[in-house]
Amino acid sequence: MGRRKKPTRQFALMWDCYGLECVKEVPDPSWATWARLSDQPPPKYPNLMHWRLRAQFNTPRHYEIYILTTDDSITEDDIQSWFENDPQGAADLVRKRGYKFYSDRDTSEKVIT
């Protein structure tokens, strides 16, 4: 018998130089299938193209958009509180383990004269 895959969740995160702006759960595609089969409205997906346009036209804010896969026990509130308590650590970990959808991160060193 094969090993069972652990249940996971995916989140879309968007932040800029001022902090976390948005975190939304990305619904599993099977949820939409079950919703349609039971005559329910399908779950709403985050509109990443709107997020990307916002990021592209607000370049001074250096937006970053990532998709993060987590354990099933993690919620949107957990991620928001994580960014509130340790914003740099949270951003670094998401950059390391997440999928980069868009990044206008400012990596240049500031020159002091």
C-alpha angles and dihedrals in degrees: 000000000000124000117265115245114241114245113254140182131215126217133190111218129190125185139158138191089294096054142266111347103176142002121183131172115243106223119233110253089236089064089064091050093051091045091054092046091053095044093248126135112266118250118268117251121210110260099237093176091062089048091050093049090050089051095046094051096044098056096155089067094057098220125203125196121192138171112221126193113207142170115286091250094064117097136190089257091055091054093046092051090045090056091045093052100039111008097168094046091047093049092047093050093047090049089051099044105022133080112255110229096169135352133180091166115166105231098163119118115243114242115220115201 
